[in-house]
Amino acid sequence: MSLRLIRRLTHLKPSINSKLYLQLSSKFVIQKHIVQPLTHFCKFEYCNCKSVVLKSCIIAEFPRRLNHQSTADMPEAKPFERLPQTLSPVNYNIRLKPNLKAFTFEGSEDIDIEVVKPLSKITINSVEVEVQEVSYVASGKSDTVKGTVSYNKEDETVTFTFPSEIQPGKGRMSMTFTGILNDKMKGFYRSKYTSPDGEEQYSAVTQFEATDARRAFPCWDEPAVKATFDVTLVVPKDRVALSNMPVKSEQVYEGDNKWKVVSYERTPIMSTYLLAFVVGEFDYVEGKDADGVLVRVYTPVGKKEEGKYALDVAVKTLPFYKDYFKIPYPLPKMDLIALADFAAGAMENWGLVTYRETALLVDPKKSSAKTKQWVALVVGHELAHQWFGNLVTMEWWTHLWLNEGFASWIEYLCVDFCFPEFDIWTQFVKNDLGRALELDALNNSHPIEVPVGHPSEVDEIFDAISYSKGASVIRMLHDYIGDADFRVGMNEYLTKFKYSNAFTEDLWEYLGKASGKPVAEVMSSWTKQMGYPVIKVTEKQDGKNRVLSLSQEKFCADGKKQEGEQFKWMVPLSFCTASSPDKPVKKILLDGTTAEVTLENVKPGEWVKVNCGTVGVYRVQYSSEMLQSLITGIKDCSIAPCDRLGIQSDLFALARAGLVSAVDVLKVAEAYINETDYTVWSDLSLSLGTQGLLIQSTDATDEMKAYNRNLYSKVFQSLGWEAKENEGPLTAMLRDLVLAKLGRNQEQSVVMEAKKKFLDFYNGKPLSADLMDPVYVTVMSNGDEDMFNKMLELYDKADSQEERNRISRAIGAVKDEALIKRVLDFAMSDKVRSQDTVFVIGGVTGSVKGREMAWQFLKDNWTKLHDRYEGGFLLSRLVKVTTENFVTEEKAKEVEQFFTDHPAPAAERTVKQSLENIGLNIEWMKRDKDAVSAFLKSRKA
């Protein structure tokens, strides 16, 4: 599942980070964070989903886990028991009839099952589904036994009790049921759209990951309990009906020729969360990949031209993965479909991938370069899951990180292959590594691999640790063992576990065998403990050689060492020099706390950089002499772009932690005035923007704007406003970035030109898609009510969700208090989709007044917002964006008290992270405010 859209604004909420659990026969019992009994941490594996066998038993796991996981403020976990393994499903035959007017559905299913032990009760997952009747018949028998029905709402289960024991063997359980097409964007739900003739219509769509297939039909809704599926949909005859597999038959519904019955081919063995169905009005474009797989992209009616770009990406991507994994795509077709209402960015349902419209549709005339790049990444992510996640699935949600981390890494590998012009690996350093390092430095982070019990905990781990840190450690591992051995190990792993389930350790085993390196030992140090190291380095010249002294310790966002906790990583280190800026001159594995490394033939004065290519998941703190020599490489751009990016990212993080001077970091930032790389500028802008939010609470706001105007002036002069012939997409993206920054910082020439272009566009003249974002943001941050009203008019006229999103995020840049209030009210109006409300509210938080008003708005509307997003990751986003940038003790206490009075379990960890970030801001204000303000004022003078 892709959360890339969500990740643009903020991070997902991490899970409870320290629960220890005992899994015995799929049973979890957790009481106040102490497992009873504390003897072994045992792990079981499903074998072909039919039985459970002991795979490994790790003695004394409890003390080690306690050592390496934060234990602060751990909430009490819910007791949880996985479904009994006394029987298992073999095949589901499901028939559903959605009512698109009453928002309900009727269903029936026949489940072929294998009973292992005699039983009189069968418990499976179900929620918001009412079972009318249930029966069971043993294979080869004619006697049907009817059962009674009872529900456990807390556990999301239904239990069928039969009057006599069901004996071991094969049989069939049948049932009829009804359910609701909810408006919560989970399970089987309704999605509102406007038809080409302007009428409000609804489609029926699904989102089952992690645990919402149970909202559509009673089932064993656990990833390891795999089965095959026969799906039949009864739908209005004028609607498109899709599922994972191709259509097997289509006929008129008996008794009503306004309906049709569509049956689909049987699926491969798969998990319930990967099943999907869509009923609605759609157009499509189609093509075939190099291996003859039929690929279709479904779009809203009248917009099939906007599906061609994603189609081109998909037909390139499938063969890439087939060649990389050496395993053909296992299904006969691949559908990609754009949905109006969708909470995440996309979902990897096998053979029917669902997307937000903005993650799939590209208007050839109105979509920007960054939209095209984003669509390529999201398509690459979801199609990677067709192998890694769908063909081989994690045994339980504890191993979710491997699914998502791997897909978040290989999407870049795929896009780099298909679209080298995006220089996508440099962007990885900003988009994923940078995001992971920021979140994982907090005391309220969590290990990559988190024990998960109750289903309510699953959504908590769809976060930047599972996705971005997971991707980053996979990238580091790939670099450590090399691409050739990585491919061999991947093929053997996927071949071994295809159509089955696996644990994280299984992948390490096969990659270790392929490479001959201690993969399991290395990776355990990165997945089992939270955080990452800072590598401290000093140097001395020894004749023709450079001798480096290295040490590692845990990096903490507050710069403080945590007493009593012992952290140590096995760190793949690499080194490049001015003579070899792009290729490491040496690689080592740091498996202790210190090391000394000799680099041969390095001249005096020549710069040396640790972490070549910024592949390693760690910060680097250089001696002042080493940093000074690196500044030379920054100024003349002889250091590679990803390394120039990494240097400033580390410095700003070290300054925030109080480990280096914040003023010195701003001085180093001025060395980037000759920078020409989009991604370097993008990350530097993010670092400066974070600092700028703090400066807003000082008397040096105008001076900070002057500093920024000066920093961006040279690159702006080289770019100008208009695109040059044959320029690449990164140049267009850089222009967008620079103009927006100068506009927000009140560069008057930019403000005046932006207003002119906006008024011309409002009056019907064309405006390049790559200029829309900076023009809109500049006009709103420097505009008045008249400009604001014109922007809302454009919103009402917009014919694409991309354009509506572009406008709704820009209007939050207004400064006038009355206009900020209008933005917040607009966010909750019917004009904004539920999935986008959070981002519209977040748009106003770029100013002190906006943050205060957004926070008050959240408090005033808490009940409505909580009900809308309860249990989902959007609630965490909302909490984070409205709270984390406050800078006073008063606000910290206010936030803490509010969530004490208004508990939000789905956002509990996010609240703690926000309070921690507020604390970091308070410390920065005490420590650095005066010095930084004085520096900025001196620069302006």
Secondary structure by P-SEA (a helix, b strand, c coil): cccccccccccccccccbbbbbbcccbbbbccccccccccbbbbbbcccccccccccccaaaaaaaacccccccccccccccccccccccccbbbbbbccccccccbbbbbbbbbcccccbbbbbbccccccccccccccccbbbbbbbbbbccccbbbbbccccccccccccccccccccccccccbbbbbbbccccccbbbbbbbcccccccccccccccccbbbbbbbbbbccccbbbbccccccccccccccccbbbbbbcccccccccccccccccccbbbbbcccbbbbbbbccccccccaaaaaaaaaacaaaaaaaacccccccbbbbbbbccccccccccccbbbbcccccccccccccaaaaaaaaaaaaaaaaaccccccbbbccccaaaaaaaaaaaaaaaaaaaaccccaaaaaaacccaaaaaaaaacccccccbbbbcccccccccccccccaaaaaaaaaaaaaccaaaaaaaaaaaaaacccccccaaaaaaaaaaacccaaaaaaaacccccbbbbbbbbbbbcccbbbbbbbbcbbbccccccccbbbbcccbbbbbccccccccccccccccccbbbbbccccccbbbbccccccccbbbbbcaaaaaaaaaaaaaccccaaaaaaaaaaaaaaaaaccccaaaaaaaaacccccccaaaaaaaaaaaaaaaaaaccccaaaaaaaaaaaaaaaaaaaccccccccccaaaaaaaaaaaaaaaaacaaaaaaaaaaaaaaaaabbbbbccaaaaaaaaaaacccaaaaaaaaaaaaacccaaaaaaaaaaacccccaaaaaaaaaaaacccccccaaaaaaacccccaaaaaaaaaaaaaaaaaaaaaccccaaaaaaaaaaccccccaaaaaaaaaaaaacccccaaaaaaaaaaaaaaaaaaaaccaaaaaaaaaaaac
